[in-house]
C-alpha cells in the first residue's frame, strides 16, 4: 500500500517503531522541530545519541528547502531524551497536510508529551529587530488547511474537535522566560507560503492581530494538541514583513539572520529542555 493510502496515525506509529529500533531509544519525551536557519542548533543542544535519516523513516519525504537538514537526531540533555527533527515538510512544497504533520505525530507516538516548534518568521512589530526570538502566544491558521480534515481519527485517538484555547502552553512559555527573561510573545499568522507576502497582505495581517508571519507551525501545533502534547512555539524574526522596511526579502538573508542568532537560540532550547 502506498503511503498516501495508509491511515496517517498508523503511519506515524510505524515511523515511531522504526525510529526506536534505529536509535536504540525506546521512548523520547520531547520533540524539537527545527525551522529554517535553526539546523545548526542540533549540534549544540545536547549530547548526541544517534542520527537517523528522515527519509529512512516511513512517511517522511526528503526535505527540499535550503536550511533544513534531512535528519532525526536523538539527543540527551540531563535526564531528558529529546528527538530533534531537522527537517520539516511544508504545504508549499506540494505535500499534503498529513505529511506536513507527520513528524509531530511520529514524535508523539515515540513518547513525546512536549513538542517545541521553531521557525523563521517575518516580524510585524516595528520594535523587534532582525534576530529577535519571540514566543508564540497564539496563531492564526490562514493556510486553508487543517490536519483534522479527513476520515475521523481512529477509535484509540481523541476525536476531531480539538480545543485550541491554549494552543501554546503558558507553562512552557514560563520556562522559556526563566532562561531568557526578555523574550516577547506574539501571534503567528501561518500562510500557505511559497512566496513572501505583499505589503497589502501584511497590512491585512496586522489588522487581524498578527505579530509574526510564516509558512509553517500552525498545522503541526493543531496535530500535537489533538494528541495531547504541550506545545512551545518560538519564532526567530529574520526580516521585517514585506513593506515594513526598505530591504528586499530573500531566503538567503533569512538564513543568515537565523545563523547570527544561533547561540541565543541554543541557550534557550537547551535551558528549556533542562527545566522540563
Ligand atoms: N513571511 C513568511 N515567511 C517567512 C518570512 C516572511 O516575511 N520570513 C521568514 N519566513
Boltz pocket constraint, residues with backbone or C-beta under 6 A from the ligand:
constraints:
  - pocket:
      binder: B
      contacts: [[A, 120], [A, 121], [A, 122], [A, 123], [A, 195], [A, 196], [A, 197], [A, 213], [A, 214], [A, 215], [A, 236], [A, 238], [A, 239], [A, 240], [A, 241], [A, 242], [A, 249], [A, 254]]
      max_distance: 6.0
